[in-house]
Amino acid sequence: MSSTAGLSISRPPLTLLGTEPWRAAMEYLAFKVNDFKQKKTAPVGDGHPVIIFPGLATDGSAVEPLRDYCESLGYTAIDWGKGYNTGPKGDLDAWLADLASHTAELLDRYPDTATLIGWSLGGLYAREVGKLLAPQVRQVITIATPFNAEADHTNVGWLFRMLSGASAAIDPALSKRLRTPPPLPTTSIYSRSDGVVAWETCCHARTSRQVQDIEIDGSHIGMGWNPAVLEIVADRLAQHPAGWQPYTLIA
């Protein structure tokens, strides 16, 4: 699977970053206005567990609208249970193994396989935990998650420093690992108007019947309650694990 190597990718324009709070507020207003109608038309859930991983420097309260929405549809929505997301600490593999073990404990009480949803950095957790717990997971959904990047891309140097605990020097092995999707149905939701991460880094180099990238119009901060995101999440959650179908884009 190829990567974004060689592509000219830079930080989103400051105009997008500066309007993030305002645009997120507008998305939240749209969410509140459309909430009842959207829940009424969404597929009824089958009760399977859905674990939601928050973004950097946030906790479960930041994704509470998304968690409440999943719960209202009939799914068992679960907070990741680790409080504030301050990034991995120490050895990355050991940290992810501990997170996977913790996630497995959360799922032990449920007979059904789970969906893992992650926003921004939390999406990297969802993808990596999905790889480690594949038999217990039916699919992974990421929202504004920059998994397909090289360490020298200016907008994700901070990410590599956080994951490696070192400089943002190019690490081909880590780059390849992060951009490789889980062996499960995987959906990446992204926006070209994201003011925090470059949208190109949220797209797979190759898609397939099990791997799909879906573009929406929205801010980075507001994706957790963006009505378009919620519509896609509802559709993905309603897919049967034995007959997962790609999302049909509405023209």
C-alpha atoms as a printed R data frame, in Angstrom:
    type eleno elety resid chain resno       x       y      z
1   ATOM     1    CA   MET     A     1   0.000   0.000  0.000
2   ATOM     2    CA   SER     A     2   1.499   3.311 -1.051
3   ATOM     3    CA   SER     A     3   1.548   6.407  1.133
4   ATOM     4    CA   THR     A     4   1.514  10.176  0.850
5   ATOM     5    CA   ALA     A     5   5.286  10.229  0.356
6   ATOM     6    CA   GLY     A     6   6.300  12.765 -2.248
7   ATOM     7    CA   LEU     A     7   3.061  14.696 -2.025
8   ATOM     8    CA   SER     A     8   3.129  18.356 -1.091
9   ATOM     9    CA   ILE     A     9   1.069  18.384  2.081
10  ATOM    10    CA   SER     A    10   1.081  21.292  4.502
11  ATOM    11    CA   ARG     A    11  -0.951  22.543  7.405
12  ATOM    12    CA   PRO     A    12  -4.511  23.643  6.654
13  ATOM    13    CA   PRO     A    13  -4.800  27.401  5.980
14  ATOM    14    CA   LEU     A    14  -4.943  29.632  9.030
15  ATOM    15    CA   THR     A    15  -8.335  30.863  7.829
16  ATOM    16    CA   LEU     A    16  -9.732  27.372  8.356
17  ATOM    17    CA   LEU     A    17  -8.018  26.982 11.715
18  ATOM    18    CA   GLY     A    18  -9.233  30.386 12.911
19  ATOM    19    CA   THR     A    19 -12.855  29.655 12.036
20  ATOM    20    CA   GLU     A    20 -12.883  26.203 13.662
21  ATOM    21    CA   PRO     A    21 -14.768  27.285 16.833
22  ATOM    22    CA   TRP     A    22 -17.402  29.223 14.874
23  ATOM    23    CA   ARG     A    23 -17.958  26.440 12.364
24  ATOM    24    CA   ALA     A    24 -18.124  23.822 15.110
25  ATOM    25    CA   ALA     A    25 -20.780  25.919 16.868
26  ATOM    26    CA   MET     A    26 -22.817  26.071 13.662
27  ATOM    27    CA   GLU     A    27 -22.534  22.304 13.286
28  ATOM    28    CA   TYR     A    28 -23.722  21.858 16.850
29  ATOM    29    CA   LEU     A    29 -26.716  24.083 16.152
30  ATOM    30    CA   ALA     A    30 -27.528  21.998 13.072
31  ATOM    31    CA   PHE     A    31 -27.178  18.877 15.186
32  ATOM    32    CA   LYS     A    32 -29.657  20.160 17.776
33  ATOM    33    CA   VAL     A    33 -32.127  21.289 15.099
34  ATOM    34    CA   ASN     A    34 -31.975  17.998 13.176
35  ATOM    35    CA   ASP     A    35 -31.524  15.652 16.127
36  ATOM    36    CA   PHE     A    36 -35.076  14.314 16.392
37  ATOM    37    CA   LYS     A    37 -35.556  13.946 12.637
38  ATOM    38    CA   GLN     A    38 -32.188  12.269 12.198
39  ATOM    39    CA   LYS     A    39 -32.818   9.741 14.961
40  ATOM    40    CA   LYS     A    40 -36.284   9.013 13.550
41  ATOM    41    CA   THR     A    41 -34.959   8.150 10.098
42  ATOM    42    CA   ALA     A    42 -31.790   6.297 11.186
43  ATOM    43    CA   PRO     A    43 -31.718   2.475 11.224
44  ATOM    44    CA   VAL     A    44 -32.606   0.919 14.566
45  ATOM    45    CA   GLY     A    45 -29.572  -0.472 16.339
46  ATOM    46    CA   ASP     A    46 -28.983  -4.113 17.232
47  ATOM    47    CA   GLY     A    47 -27.483  -3.347 20.643
48  ATOM    48    CA   HIS     A    48 -23.883  -4.265 19.856
49  ATOM    49    CA   PRO     A    49 -21.211  -2.395 21.848
50  ATOM    50    CA   VAL     A    50 -19.628   0.749 20.425
51  ATOM    51    CA   ILE     A    51 -16.478   2.102 22.067
52  ATOM    52    CA   ILE     A    52 -15.585   5.722 21.321
53  ATOM    53    CA   PHE     A    53 -12.035   7.061 21.651
54  ATOM    54    CA   PRO     A    54 -11.729  10.862 22.119
55  ATOM    55    CA   GLY     A    55  -9.210  13.161 20.464
56  ATOM    56    CA   LEU     A    56  -6.048  14.633 21.890
57  ATOM    57    CA   ALA     A    57  -6.470  16.720 25.066
58  ATOM    58    CA   THR     A    58 -10.134  15.745 25.371
59  ATOM    59    CA   ASP     A    59 -12.072  13.143 27.300
60  ATOM    60    CA   GLY     A    60 -15.431  11.433 26.941
61  ATOM    61    CA   SER     A    61 -17.322  14.691 27.344
62  ATOM    62    CA   ALA     A    62 -15.997  15.909 23.971
63  ATOM    63    CA   VAL     A    63 -17.616  12.990 22.167
64  ATOM    64    CA   GLU     A    64 -20.674  12.786 24.403
65  ATOM    65    CA   PRO     A    65 -23.053  13.932 21.603
66  ATOM    66    CA   LEU     A    66 -21.775  11.086 19.417
67  ATOM    67    CA   ARG     A    67 -22.000   8.586 22.253
68  ATOM    68    CA   ASP     A    68 -25.533   9.717 23.155
69  ATOM    69    CA   TYR     A    69 -26.559   9.506 19.515
70  ATOM    70    CA   CYS     A    70 -25.321   5.917 19.218
71  ATOM    71    CA   GLU     A    71 -27.085   5.042 22.455
72  ATOM    72    CA   SER     A    72 -30.338   6.614 21.241
73  ATOM    73    CA   LEU     A    73 -30.286   4.408 18.143
74  ATOM    74    CA   GLY     A    74 -30.150   1.283 20.282
75  ATOM    75    CA   TYR     A    75 -26.447   0.526 20.572
76  ATOM    76    CA   THR     A    76 -24.463   0.099 23.777
77  ATOM    77    CA   ALA     A    77 -22.197   3.153 23.605
78  ATOM    78    CA   ILE     A    78 -19.148   2.956 25.855
79  ATOM    79    CA   ASP     A    79 -16.546   5.565 26.818
80  ATOM    80    CA   TRP     A    80 -12.971   4.423 26.292
81  ATOM    81    CA   GLY     A    81 -12.490   4.596 30.054
82  ATOM    82    CA   LYS     A    82  -9.062   6.250 30.167
83  ATOM    83    CA   GLY     A    83 -10.033   9.827 31.000
84  ATOM    84    CA   TYR     A    84  -8.199  12.614 29.174
85  ATOM    85    CA   ASN     A    85  -6.351  11.604 26.054
86  ATOM    86    CA   THR     A    86  -2.850  12.940 26.670
87  ATOM    87    CA   GLY     A    87  -1.231  10.693 24.081
88  ATOM    88    CA   PRO     A    88   0.754   7.463 24.463
89  ATOM    89    CA   LYS     A    89   3.301   7.286 27.257
90  ATOM    90    CA   GLY     A    90   6.523   5.315 27.137
91  ATOM    91    CA   ASP     A    91   6.973   2.492 24.665
92  ATOM    92    CA   LEU     A    92   4.267   2.717 21.992
93  ATOM    93    CA   ASP     A    93   3.764  -1.027 21.599
94  ATOM    94    CA   ALA     A    94   3.468  -1.558 25.351
95  ATOM    95    CA   TRP     A    95   1.065   1.371 25.663
96  ATOM    96    CA   LEU     A    96  -1.159   0.086 22.850
97  ATOM    97    CA   ALA     A    97  -1.080  -3.445 24.263
98  ATOM    98    CA   ASP     A    98  -2.287  -2.072 27.601
99  ATOM    99    CA   LEU     A    99  -5.040  -0.089 25.869
100 ATOM   100    CA   ALA     A   100  -6.100  -3.182 23.914
101 ATOM   101    CA   SER     A   101  -6.207  -5.227 27.127
102 ATOM   102    CA   HIS     A   102  -8.310  -2.540 28.799
103 ATOM   103    CA   THR     A   103 -10.650  -2.424 25.791
104 ATOM   104    CA   ALA     A   104 -10.990  -6.200 25.813
105 ATOM   105    CA   GLU     A   105 -12.032  -6.038 29.460
106 ATOM   106    CA   LEU     A   106 -14.727  -3.506 28.579
107 ATOM   107    CA   LEU     A   107 -16.026  -5.883 25.923
108 ATOM   108    CA   ASP     A   108 -15.883  -9.091 27.971
109 ATOM   109    CA   ARG     A   109 -19.410  -8.622 29.276
110 ATOM   110    CA   TYR     A   110 -20.940  -8.385 25.798
111 ATOM   111    CA   PRO     A   111 -21.569 -11.381 23.523
112 ATOM   112    CA   ASP     A   112 -21.490  -9.375 20.285
113 ATOM   113    CA   THR     A   113 -18.484  -8.047 18.434
114 ATOM   114    CA   ALA     A   114 -17.889  -4.318 18.794
115 ATOM   115    CA   THR     A   115 -17.496  -1.243 16.646
116 ATOM   116    CA   LEU     A   116 -14.568   1.017 17.506
117 ATOM   117    CA   ILE     A   117 -14.945   4.718 16.700
118 ATOM   118    CA   GLY     A   118 -12.129   7.218 17.114
119 ATOM   119    CA   TRP     A   119 -11.973  10.960 16.599
120 ATOM   120    CA   SER     A   120  -8.665  12.520 15.488
121 ATOM   121    CA   LEU     A   121  -5.816  10.933 17.507
122 ATOM   122    CA   GLY     A   122  -8.391   8.612 19.042
123 ATOM   123    CA   GLY     A   123  -8.905   7.157 15.580
124 ATOM   124    CA   LEU     A   124  -5.312   5.918 15.561
125 ATOM   125    CA   TYR     A   125  -6.071   4.112 18.806
126 ATOM   126    CA   ALA     A   126  -9.209   2.589 17.289
127 ATOM   127    CA   ARG     A   127  -7.269   1.357 14.259
128 ATOM   128    CA   GLU     A   128  -4.377  -0.119 16.242
129 ATOM   129    CA   VAL     A   129  -6.620  -1.684 18.888
130 ATOM   130    CA   GLY     A   130  -8.761  -3.084 16.061
131 ATOM   131    CA   LYS     A   131  -5.683  -4.840 14.721
132 ATOM   132    CA   LEU     A   132  -4.893  -6.327 18.130
133 ATOM   133    CA   LEU     A   133  -8.472  -7.345 18.971
134 ATOM   134    CA   ALA     A   134  -9.738  -8.260 15.519
135 ATOM   135    CA   PRO     A   135 -11.811 -11.297 16.653
136 ATOM   136    CA   GLN     A   136 -13.758  -9.067 19.064
137 ATOM   137    CA   VAL     A   137 -14.255  -6.188 16.637
138 ATOM   138    CA   ARG     A   138 -16.641  -5.983 13.684
139 ATOM   139    CA   GLN     A   139 -15.477  -2.674 12.219
140 ATOM   140    CA   VAL     A   140 -13.489   0.513 12.798
141 ATOM   141    CA   ILE     A   141 -14.679   4.048 12.066
142 ATOM   142    CA   THR     A   142 -12.318   7.014 12.234
143 ATOM   143    CA   ILE     A   143 -13.264  10.686 12.152
144 ATOM   144    CA   ALA     A   144 -10.672  13.276 11.048
145 ATOM   145    CA   THR     A   145  -7.811  10.881 11.779
146 ATOM   146    CA   PRO     A   146  -4.440  11.507 10.052
147 ATOM   147    CA   PHE     A   147  -3.220   7.934  9.666
148 ATOM   148    CA   ASN     A   148  -1.723   8.230  6.168
149 ATOM   149    CA   ALA     A   149   1.237  10.527  6.623
150 ATOM   150    CA   GLU     A   150   4.981  10.702  6.644
151 ATOM   151    CA   ALA     A   151   6.771  11.998  9.732
152 ATOM   152    CA   ASP     A   152   8.154  14.991  7.869
153 ATOM   153    CA   HIS     A   153   4.775  16.366  6.859
154 ATOM   154    CA   THR     A   154   4.616  19.657  8.734
155 ATOM   155    CA   ASN     A   155   1.088  19.162  9.944
156 ATOM   156    CA   VAL     A   156   1.778  15.817 11.641
157 ATOM   157    CA   GLY     A   157   5.312  16.212 13.006
158 ATOM   158    CA   TRP     A   158   3.761  16.655 16.449
159 ATOM   159    CA   LEU     A   159   1.989  13.328 16.008
160 ATOM   160    CA   PHE     A   160   5.178  11.412 15.360
161 ATOM   161    CA   ARG     A   161   6.920  13.111 18.280
162 ATOM   162    CA   MET     A   162   4.048  12.045 20.500
163 ATOM   163    CA   LEU     A   163   3.974   8.472 19.259
164 ATOM   164    CA   SER     A   164   7.713   7.900 19.199
165 ATOM   165    CA   GLY     A   165   8.753  10.105 22.112
166 ATOM   166    CA   ALA     A   166  11.535  11.448 19.935
167 ATOM   167    CA   SER     A   167  12.104  13.881 17.098
168 ATOM   168    CA   ALA     A   168   9.809  13.911 14.123
169 ATOM   169    CA   ALA     A   169  12.425  12.129 12.017
170 ATOM   170    CA   ILE     A   170  11.024   9.946  9.272
171 ATOM   171    CA   ASP     A   171  10.237   6.486 10.571
172 ATOM   172    CA   PRO     A   172   9.159   4.399  7.561
173 ATOM   173    CA   ALA     A   173   8.140   1.426  9.707
174 ATOM   174    CA   LEU     A   174   5.811   3.499 11.904
175 ATOM   175    CA   SER     A   175   4.423   5.340  8.880
176 ATOM   176    CA   LYS     A   176   3.624   2.045  7.159
177 ATOM   177    CA   ARG     A   177   2.101   0.618 10.311
178 ATOM   178    CA   LEU     A   178  -0.236   3.547 10.882
179 ATOM   179    CA   ARG     A   179  -1.467   3.742  7.306
180 ATOM   180    CA   THR     A   180  -2.152  -0.005  7.081
181 ATOM   181    CA   PRO     A   181  -5.850  -0.523  7.860
182 ATOM   182    CA   PRO     A   182  -7.096  -3.136 10.318
183 ATOM   183    CA   PRO     A   183  -8.122  -6.513  8.822
184 ATOM   184    CA   LEU     A   184 -11.721  -5.398  9.291
185 ATOM   185    CA   PRO     A   185 -14.276  -3.177  7.564
186 ATOM   186    CA   THR     A   186 -12.766   0.289  8.015
187 ATOM   187    CA   THR     A   187 -14.300   3.680  7.305
188 ATOM   188    CA   SER     A   188 -12.480   7.021  7.403
189 ATOM   189    CA   ILE     A   189 -14.594  10.171  7.523
190 ATOM   190    CA   TYR     A   190 -12.746  13.335  6.551
191 ATOM   191    CA   SER     A   191 -13.266  16.947  5.484
192 ATOM   192    CA   ARG     A   192 -11.325  19.138  3.076
193 ATOM   193    CA   SER     A   193 -12.299  22.076  5.290
194 ATOM   194    CA   ASP     A   194 -10.654  20.502  8.356
195 ATOM   195    CA   GLY     A   195  -8.696  23.295 10.017
196 ATOM   196    CA   VAL     A   196  -6.467  21.059 12.132
197 ATOM   197    CA   VAL     A   197  -5.205  18.159  9.999
198 ATOM   198    CA   ALA     A   198  -4.631  17.958  6.257
199 ATOM   199    CA   TRP     A   199  -7.473  16.010  4.707
200 ATOM   200    CA   GLU     A   200  -5.072  14.035  2.495
201 ATOM   201    CA   THR     A   201  -3.649  12.316  5.568
202 ATOM   202    CA   CYS     A   202  -7.112  10.981  6.448
203 ATOM   203    CA   CYS     A   203  -7.458   9.020  3.198
204 ATOM   204    CA   HIS     A   204  -6.240   5.524  2.378
205 ATOM   205    CA   ALA     A   205  -3.858   5.187 -0.533
206 ATOM   206    CA   ARG     A   206  -6.076   2.370 -1.747
207 ATOM   207    CA   THR     A   207  -9.674   1.581 -0.928
208 ATOM   208    CA   SER     A   208 -11.527  -1.680 -1.342
209 ATOM   209    CA   ARG     A   209 -14.814  -3.271 -0.491
210 ATOM   210    CA   GLN     A   210 -13.700  -3.287  3.153
211 ATOM   211    CA   VAL     A   211 -11.930   0.079  3.232
212 ATOM   212    CA   GLN     A   212 -13.773   3.293  2.411
213 ATOM   213    CA   ASP     A   213 -13.035   7.014  2.739
214 ATOM   214    CA   ILE     A   214 -16.041   9.331  2.947
215 ATOM   215    CA   GLU     A   215 -15.831  13.090  2.574
216 ATOM   216    CA   ILE     A   216 -18.106  15.474  4.418
217 ATOM   217    CA   ASP     A   217 -18.138  19.241  4.808
218 ATOM   218    CA   GLY     A   218 -17.236  20.230  8.323
219 ATOM   219    CA   SER     A   219 -14.746  21.472 10.870
220 ATOM   220    CA   HIS     A   220 -12.327  19.270 12.791
221 ATOM   221    CA   ILE     A   221 -13.723  20.230 16.194
222 ATOM   222    CA   GLY     A   222 -17.361  19.777 15.181
223 ATOM   223    CA   MET     A   223 -17.157  16.411 13.493
224 ATOM   224    CA   GLY     A   224 -18.335  14.614 16.618
225 ATOM   225    CA   TRP     A   225 -21.793  16.140 16.186
226 ATOM   226    CA   ASN     A   226 -21.809  17.036 12.486
227 ATOM   227    CA   PRO     A   227 -25.147  15.751 11.073
228 ATOM   228    CA   ALA     A   228 -23.428  14.292  7.991
229 ATOM   229    CA   VAL     A   229 -20.996  12.372 10.203
230 ATOM   230    CA   LEU     A   230 -23.828  11.058 12.360
231 ATOM   231    CA   GLU     A   231 -25.711   9.872  9.271
232 ATOM   232    CA   ILE     A   232 -22.660   7.947  8.089
233 ATOM   233    CA   VAL     A   233 -22.026   6.479 11.546
234 ATOM   234    CA   ALA     A   234 -25.650   5.309 11.780
235 ATOM   235    CA   ASP     A   235 -25.357   3.628  8.390
236 ATOM   236    CA   ARG     A   236 -22.058   1.941  9.285
237 ATOM   237    CA   LEU     A   237 -23.330   0.698 12.641
238 ATOM   238    CA   ALA     A   238 -26.364  -0.872 10.981
239 ATOM   239    CA   GLN     A   239 -24.203  -3.023  8.696
240 ATOM   240    CA   HIS     A   240 -24.244  -6.710  9.494
241 ATOM   241    CA   PRO     A   241 -20.701  -7.969 10.119
242 ATOM   242    CA   ALA     A   242 -21.216 -10.865  7.705
243 ATOM   243    CA   GLY     A   243 -22.473  -8.646  4.895
244 ATOM   244    CA   TRP     A   244 -20.794  -5.263  5.295
245 ATOM   245    CA   GLN     A   245 -21.548  -2.953  2.387
246 ATOM   246    CA   PRO     A   246 -19.729   0.304  1.511
247 ATOM   247    CA   TYR     A   247 -21.604   3.490  2.259
248 ATOM   248    CA   THR     A   248 -23.579   4.776 -0.697
249 ATOM   249    CA   LEU     A   249 -22.689   8.399 -1.245
250 ATOM   250    CA   ILE     A   250 -25.699  10.641 -1.773
251 ATOM   251    CA   ALA     A   251 -25.240  13.024 -4.714
